[in-house]
Amino acid sequence: MTTEEQRGDHAKTLLEDYMLDEAFEAIRGEILSAWEHSDSSDASARETAYISLKLLSRLRIYFENVVTTGEFKKAEKGEARYN
């Protein structure tokens, strides 16, 4: 198994872990709450919440991309066996 395949498997395990999912959801909820309770004139707090949500999303997407790369490597290895 290649390093990319191992990384993909590990990232998939992490994404399927209920504690990590719980952490993502809890943090997302805290950020949304901070945004909802911010003063409408507090552009800095709202921008911070927006950026925080985007970063949280990027983190999940990073793990998903690692999973996809690992799956592609496994598929390539499978195709190589038949050629």
C-alpha positions in Angstrom: 0.0 0.0 0.0 1.4 3.4 -1.0 1.7 6.3 1.4 -1.2 8.1 -0.4 -3.4 5.0 0.0 -2.5 4.9 3.7 -3.2 8.6 4.1 -6.5 8.1 2.3 -7.5 5.3 4.6 -6.5 7.3 7.7 -8.4 10.4 6.6 -11.4 8.3 5.9 -11.2 6.8 9.4 -11.0 10.3 10.8 -14.0 11.5 8.8 -16.0 8.5 10.0 -15.1 9.0 13.6 -18.1 10.3 15.5 -15.9 12.4 17.8 -14.3 14.3 15.0 -17.8 14.9 13.4 -19.1 16.0 16.8 -16.2 18.4 17.1 -16.8 19.9 13.6 -20.5 20.4 14.4 -19.8 21.9 17.9 -17.3 24.3 16.5 -19.6 25.2 13.6 -22.4 25.8 16.1 -20.2 28.1 18.3 -19.1 30.1 15.3 -22.7 30.5 14.1 -23.8 31.5 17.5 -21.1 34.1 17.8 -22.2 35.5 14.4 -25.9 35.5 15.3 -25.2 37.3 18.6 -22.8 39.8 17.2 -23.9 43.4 17.0 -24.9 44.3 13.5 -22.3 47.1 13.5 -19.5 44.8 14.5 -18.1 44.1 11.1 -14.9 42.7 12.6 -16.7 40.0 14.6 -18.9 39.0 11.7 -15.9 38.8 9.4 -14.0 36.7 11.9 -17.0 34.3 12.1 -17.2 34.1 8.3 -13.5 33.4 8.0 -13.7 30.8 10.8 -16.6 29.0 9.0 -14.6 29.0 5.7 -11.5 27.6 7.5 -13.5 24.9 9.2 -15.0 23.9 5.8 -11.6 23.9 4.2 -10.3 21.5 6.9 -13.0 19.0 6.2 -12.5 19.4 2.4 -8.8 18.7 2.9 -9.5 15.4 4.6 -12.0 14.6 1.8 -9.4 15.3 -0.8 -6.9 13.0 0.9 -9.5 10.3 0.9 -10.2 10.8 -2.8 -6.5 10.8 -3.7 -6.1 7.5 -1.8 -9.0 6.0 -3.6 -7.6 7.1 -7.0 -4.3 5.5 -6.2 -6.0 2.2 -5.2 -8.0 2.3 -8.5 -4.8 2.9 -10.5 -3.1 0.0 -8.8 -6.1 -2.2 -9.6 -6.0 -1.1 -13.3 -2.3 -1.7 -13.5 -2.8 -5.4 -12.4 -5.1 -6.0 -15.3 -2.9 -4.4 -18.0 
